[in-house]
């Protein structure tokens, strides 16, 4: 498989582009994920000409809106420049399938960036960096995360699940969508979507049964919105158990009593948290692949991302 293009805050690659001349090299991204992705680095503050080192900036609530102003000189306002840079970056990075931003940044932070009053008092942590905010507005379905949050195994697995699915759709469907391609694409993801969000599973099924209502490009766009929305929900222990129970139904006529009992016990053990997902999943897959059923073999539920990344191994599921 070709490496997946991924946007990234440049400082996370070890480049000394932060305001104080330092970097924020992320070991997981550089030493692990770099095996399967191709990073497309951007430092919007450098791109708008602020240089290194540079005076710090921060989010300030001024005149009823959030602006990006200089800490030492509040007359320095780079809000519009960062917004324009985001618009330029979207044009320059049309092929990316996800983006990892640096946390706590007035330009790139996505969650909980500090906002200040003009008098310098911190008022809340409800801000979003001006560059990241505009980028996300222009690419609302793009999987996005902050580097700091990737330390959480559940957030990391969900983000990369969406990245790989986003890439898969772009390669298999987006360039030249047809009704056949949409249906074949979703048929591979049905049990994965079921594990993530049952209401979306049914909603997508209904949507695909009415493809003739709209032109194919509109139908493709609508499907992709529903699909990415479904995967944004985290796969839970309950959801994974539900998907495995449905898949187990294919084995009713081929397993002997002992094998059925063993599989049921492992699924039940996973359901109550005694064993990790890989335990019942491996046995279920072992039995199902004996059927030589192309539909079952193609299910992304078995491995929504490369197994050697071990993304499912450390998740504390609900």
C-alpha positions as CSV (number, residue, x, y, z in Angstrom):
1,X,0.0,0.0,0.0
2,X,1.2,3.5,-0.8
3,X,1.8,5.8,2.2
4,X,-1.2,7.9,3.1
5,X,-0.6,11.7,2.8
6,X,-1.2,13.4,6.2
7,X,-1.0,17.0,7.1
8,X,1.1,17.8,10.2
9,X,2.2,20.8,12.2
10,X,5.8,21.2,11.2
11,X,7.2,21.4,14.7
12,X,6.0,17.9,15.4
13,X,8.5,16.6,12.9
14,X,11.4,18.0,15.0
15,X,11.8,21.2,13.0
16,X,12.8,24.2,15.1
17,X,10.0,26.5,13.9
18,X,8.3,27.4,17.2
19,X,8.3,31.0,18.4
20,X,11.2,30.4,20.7
21,X,13.3,28.4,18.2
22,X,12.4,25.0,19.7
23,X,10.5,22.0,18.3
24,X,7.9,19.5,19.6
25,X,9.0,16.3,17.9
26,X,6.5,13.6,18.4
27,X,8.1,10.2,18.8
28,X,5.0,8.2,17.9
29,X,4.3,10.1,14.7
30,X,7.9,10.1,13.6
31,X,9.1,6.7,14.7
32,X,5.9,4.6,14.3
33,X,3.3,6.2,12.1
34,X,5.9,7.4,9.5
35,X,6.0,3.8,8.3
36,X,2.6,4.1,6.8
37,X,2.0,7.8,6.2
38,X,3.7,10.6,4.2
39,X,3.7,13.8,6.2
40,X,2.9,17.1,4.6
41,X,4.3,19.7,7.1
42,X,3.0,23.2,7.5
43,X,3.9,25.9,10.0
44,X,1.4,28.7,9.4
45,X,3.2,31.2,11.6
46,X,6.4,30.8,9.5
47,X,4.3,30.8,6.3
48,X,2.9,34.3,7.1
49,X,6.4,35.6,7.7
50,X,6.7,35.7,11.5
51,X,10.2,34.1,11.4
52,X,12.2,32.3,14.2
53,X,12.5,33.4,16.9
54,X,9.4,35.6,17.0
55,X,7.3,37.4,19.5
56,X,4.6,35.1,21.0
57,X,0.9,35.5,20.0
58,X,-2.3,34.4,21.7
59,X,-6.1,34.3,21.4
60,X,-7.7,37.5,22.6
61,X,-11.5,38.2,22.8
62,X,-11.8,41.7,21.4
63,X,-14.9,43.4,20.1
64,X,-17.0,40.3,20.6
65,X,-14.7,38.0,18.5
66,X,-11.6,36.0,19.0
67,X,-8.5,37.5,17.5
68,X,-4.8,36.4,17.3
69,X,-2.8,39.2,18.8
70,X,0.8,39.8,20.0
71,X,1.4,39.2,23.7
72,X,3.8,42.1,24.0
73,X,2.2,44.3,21.4
74,X,-1.6,43.8,21.1
75,X,-1.6,46.0,18.0
76,X,0.0,43.1,16.1
77,X,-3.0,41.2,14.7
78,X,-2.3,38.1,12.5
79,X,-5.8,36.7,12.5
80,X,-6.6,37.4,8.9
81,X,-3.2,36.3,7.7
82,X,-3.6,32.9,9.5
83,X,-7.0,32.5,8.0
84,X,-5.7,33.2,4.5
85,X,-2.9,30.7,5.1
86,X,-5.4,28.0,5.9
87,X,-7.2,28.7,2.7
88,X,-3.9,28.5,0.8
89,X,-3.0,25.3,2.6
90,X,-6.3,23.6,1.6
91,X,-5.5,24.4,-2.0
92,X,-2.0,23.1,-1.7
93,X,-2.9,19.9,0.2
94,X,-5.9,18.5,-1.7
95,X,-4.8,14.9,-1.3
96,X,-4.3,14.7,2.5
97,X,-6.4,12.2,4.4
98,X,-6.0,13.6,7.9
99,X,-4.2,16.2,9.9
100,X,-2.3,16.2,13.2
101,X,-2.1,19.6,14.8
102,X,0.1,20.8,17.7
103,X,-1.9,21.4,20.9
104,X,-2.3,24.7,22.8
105,X,-1.4,26.8,19.8
106,X,-3.1,30.1,18.9
107,X,-2.7,29.2,15.3
108,X,-2.9,25.3,15.2
109,X,-4.6,24.3,18.4
110,X,-7.9,22.4,17.9
111,X,-9.2,21.8,21.4
112,X,-9.2,23.9,24.6
113,X,-6.8,26.7,23.6
114,X,-6.6,29.5,26.2
115,X,-8.3,32.8,25.4
116,X,-7.5,36.1,27.0
117,X,-9.2,39.4,27.7
118,X,-7.5,42.6,26.4
119,X,-6.2,43.3,29.9
120,X,-4.2,40.0,29.9
121,X,-6.5,37.9,32.1
122,X,-7.1,34.3,30.9
123,X,-10.8,33.9,30.6
124,X,-11.3,30.2,29.4
125,X,-9.9,27.3,27.4
126,X,-12.6,27.3,24.8
127,X,-10.5,28.6,21.9
128,X,-9.4,27.1,18.6
129,X,-6.3,28.3,16.6
130,X,-7.2,30.6,13.8
131,X,-5.4,28.5,11.1
132,X,-6.8,25.2,12.4
133,X,-10.3,26.6,12.7
134,X,-10.5,27.8,9.1
135,X,-8.8,24.7,7.8
136,X,-11.5,22.5,9.5
137,X,-14.3,24.7,8.2
138,X,-13.1,24.2,4.7
139,X,-12.5,20.4,5.1
140,X,-15.2,19.4,7.6
141,X,-15.0,15.6,7.0
142,X,-11.2,15.4,7.2
143,X,-10.0,13.4,10.2
144,X,-8.3,15.8,12.6
145,X,-6.4,15.3,15.9
146,X,-4.0,17.0,18.2
147,X,-0.6,15.4,18.8
148,X,-1.1,15.5,22.6
149,X,-4.4,13.6,22.4
150,X,-2.8,10.8,20.4
151,X,-1.4,9.6,23.8
152,X,-4.9,8.3,24.5
153,X,-5.1,4.9,22.8
154,X,-8.8,5.2,22.1
155,X,-8.5,8.6,20.4
156,X,-5.5,7.4,18.5
157,X,-7.2,4.3,17.2
158,X,-10.4,6.2,16.2
159,X,-8.4,8.9,14.4
160,X,-6.4,6.4,12.4
161,X,-9.4,4.3,11.6
162,X,-10.9,7.4,10.0
163,X,-7.7,8.3,8.2
164,X,-7.5,4.8,6.6
165,X,-11.2,4.8,5.7
166,X,-10.9,8.3,4.2
167,X,-8.0,7.2,2.1
168,X,-9.8,4.1,1.0
169,X,-12.8,6.1,-0.2
170,X,-10.6,8.5,-2.1
171,X,-8.8,5.7,-3.9
172,X,-11.8,3.4,-4.6
173,X,-14.7,5.8,-5.1
174,X,-14.2,9.6,-5.0
175,X,-12.5,10.2,-8.3
176,X,-15.2,8.6,-10.4
177,X,-18.2,7.5,-8.2
178,X,-20.8,5.1,-9.4
179,X,-23.7,3.4,-7.6
180,X,-21.9,0.1,-7.9
181,X,-18.7,1.5,-6.3
182,X,-20.6,3.0,-3.4
183,X,-22.5,-0.2,-2.6
184,X,-19.4,-2.3,-3.0
185,X,-17.4,0.1,-0.8
186,X,-20.0,0.1,2.0
187,X,-20.4,-3.7,1.8
188,X,-16.8,-3.9,3.1
189,X,-17.5,-1.5,6.0
190,X,-20.9,-2.7,7.2
191,X,-19.7,-4.5,10.3
192,X,-17.2,-1.8,11.2
193,X,-19.9,0.8,11.0
194,X,-22.2,-1.4,13.1
195,X,-19.5,-1.6,15.7
196,X,-19.1,2.2,15.7
197,X,-22.7,3.4,15.5
198,X,-25.8,1.3,14.9
199,X,-28.1,4.2,14.0
200,X,-25.7,5.2,11.2
201,X,-25.5,1.6,10.0
202,X,-29.3,1.7,9.3
203,X,-29.2,5.3,8.0
204,X,-26.5,4.5,5.5
205,X,-28.4,1.3,4.4
206,X,-31.5,3.4,3.8
207,X,-29.6,6.0,1.9
208,X,-27.9,3.6,-0.4
209,X,-31.3,2.0,-1.3
210,X,-32.4,5.3,-2.8
211,X,-29.4,6.2,-4.9
212,X,-31.5,6.9,-8.0
213,X,-33.1,9.9,-6.4
214,X,-30.0,12.2,-6.8
215,X,-27.2,12.5,-9.3
216,X,-24.3,10.2,-8.5
217,X,-21.9,12.9,-7.4
218,X,-24.4,14.3,-4.9
219,X,-25.2,10.7,-3.7
220,X,-21.5,10.1,-3.2
221,X,-21.0,13.3,-1.2
222,X,-24.0,12.5,0.9
223,X,-22.8,8.9,1.6
224,X,-19.3,10.1,2.5
225,X,-20.8,12.5,5.0
226,X,-22.8,9.8,6.7
227,X,-20.0,7.4,6.6
228,X,-17.4,9.6,8.2
229,X,-19.9,10.7,10.7
230,X,-20.5,7.1,11.7
231,X,-16.8,6.4,12.2
232,X,-16.4,9.5,14.3
233,X,-18.3,7.6,17.0
234,X,-15.9,5.4,18.9
235,X,-16.3,1.6,18.6
236,X,-17.3,0.4,22.1
237,X,-17.2,-2.9,23.8
238,X,-21.0,-3.2,23.2
239,X,-20.7,-2.2,19.6
240,X,-17.9,-4.7,18.8
241,X,-19.8,-7.4,20.6
242,X,-22.9,-6.7,18.5
243,X,-20.9,-6.9,15.3
244,X,-19.3,-10.2,16.3
245,X,-22.6,-11.7,17.3
246,X,-24.0,-10.9,13.9
247,X,-20.9,-12.4,12.2
248,X,-21.2,-15.5,14.3
249,X,-24.6,-16.1,12.7
250,X,-22.8,-17.2,9.5
251,X,-21.4,-20.2,11.5
252,X,-24.6,-21.8,12.8
253,X,-24.5,-24.6,10.3
254,X,-20.8,-25.4,10.2
255,X,-19.5,-25.4,13.8
256,X,-19.9,-28.3,16.2
257,X,-21.2,-27.8,19.6
258,X,-17.8,-27.6,21.3
259,X,-16.6,-24.9,18.8
260,X,-19.8,-22.9,19.2
261,X,-19.4,-23.0,23.0
262,X,-15.8,-21.9,22.9
263,X,-16.5,-19.0,20.6
264,X,-19.5,-17.9,22.6
265,X,-17.5,-18.0,25.8
266,X,-14.8,-15.8,24.3
267,X,-17.2,-13.2,23.0
268,X,-18.9,-13.1,26.4
269,X,-15.6,-12.8,28.2
270,X,-14.8,-9.8,25.9
271,X,-18.2,-8.3,26.5
272,X,-17.6,-8.2,30.3
273,X,-14.0,-7.0,29.9
274,X,-12.0,-10.1,30.8
275,X,-10.2,-10.4,27.5
276,X,-9.1,-8.0,24.8
277,X,-10.9,-7.7,21.5
278,X,-8.2,-9.6,19.6
279,X,-9.0,-12.8,21.5
280,X,-12.6,-13.5,20.2
281,X,-12.0,-11.7,17.0
282,X,-9.1,-14.0,16.0
283,X,-11.1,-17.1,16.6
284,X,-14.2,-15.7,14.8
285,X,-12.1,-14.8,11.8
286,X,-10.4,-18.2,11.8
287,X,-13.8,-19.9,11.6
288,X,-15.4,-17.5,9.1
289,X,-12.5,-17.6,6.6
290,X,-13.1,-21.3,6.3
291,X,-16.3,-20.5,4.5
292,X,-14.4,-19.0,1.5
293,X,-16.9,-16.2,1.4
294,X,-15.5,-13.1,-0.4
295,X,-18.0,-10.8,1.4
296,X,-16.8,-12.0,4.8
297,X,-13.1,-11.9,3.8
298,X,-13.4,-8.3,2.7
299,X,-14.8,-6.9,5.9
300,X,-12.6,-4.1,7.3
301,X,-13.9,-4.9,10.7
302,X,-11.2,-7.5,10.9
303,X,-8.4,-5.0,10.5
304,X,-9.4,-1.3,9.9
305,X,-5.7,-0.4,9.9
306,X,-2.4,-2.3,9.6
307,X,-2.2,-4.9,12.3
308,X,1.5,-4.3,13.1
309,X,0.5,-0.8,14.4
310,X,-1.3,-2.6,17.3
311,X,-3.8,0.2,17.6
312,X,-6.5,-2.0,19.2
313,X,-4.2,-3.6,21.8
314,X,-4.3,-0.9,24.5
315,X,-7.8,0.6,24.2
316,X,-9.8,0.8,27.4
317,X,-13.3,0.4,26.0
318,X,-16.6,1.2,27.6
